[in-house]
Amino acid sequence: MLEVIDRGAAGPSHPVPLLFVHGAWHAAWCWDEHFLGYFADRGYRAVALSFRGHGHSDTSKRLRDLSFADYVDDVASVARSLPVPPVVIGHSMGGVIVQKYLESHEAPAGVLMCSMPPQGYLRSGLRWLRRHPWHFTKLTISGESLPYVSTPALARERFFSPNTPEPLVHHYATRLQEESARSGLDGLVKLPKPDRVRAPMLVLGALEDGAVTPDEVRATARAYRAEPVFFPGMGHNLMLEPGWPTVAQRIDDWLAARDL
């Protein structure tokens, strides 16, 4: 059974539910910190899932063997349980999963937050290799990546801006969990196909992002015929940074302009 956190209720002003999709090493908790309550308070039904093997979700496979296809199936399963197709909002790896989901599922809109681009993980992996060659070698051999993102210093480098308060970085670093090795490989070869996506897309990026560069955010926006929106002074985890309300407000405004 999948962990699903469900806040608020759809109403006349916002009849379409929002489905939030987390990235690698995270789970539904990352949305429940701020975003679910924010959107529920504004009249949305806000739902977040944990992929199988993440958070409190069960899995019949080993975590290391879980694939993009498994994660897309998880999103589809939760979306089917809702009364109408939801807006899908994906962060980082979750952004790739949202792109893959939208290739074969209808949705009123999609939001990509610091998403890995349609070109996949290659450039990101090369940057990791250059920064931490020994880490990259060990995780490639072992299939275990958590030790190389979960110390406060490494979590800040990848997920947070240099100015994020240390207690926040430390707290969130302790909540990270192991990620599937198979999903890392899928990020190199199971690439999204933007020409199959019909939903309008909002593409967001962070200018202090240690995982996804501004050029990669722009590439994602071009693929979906969108204008990227960047948040200065913020790191990869836009939903957990101290400036998260400006991000949530930007999403709210965009959805409201589309009567969603």
Secondary structure, DSSP 8 states (H G I E B T S, - for coil): ---EEEEE---SS--S-EEEE--TT--THHHHTTHHHHHHHTT-EEEEE--TTSTT---SS-GGG--HHHHHHHHHHHHHTSSS--EEEEETHHHHHHHHHHTTS--S-EEEES---TT-SHHHHHHHHHH-HHHHHHHHHH---GGGT-SHHHHHHHHS-TTS-HHHHHHHHTT-----HHHHHHHHHS---GGG--S-EEEEEETT-SSS-HHHHHHHHHHTT---EEETT--S-TTTSTTHHHHHHHHHHHHHHTT-
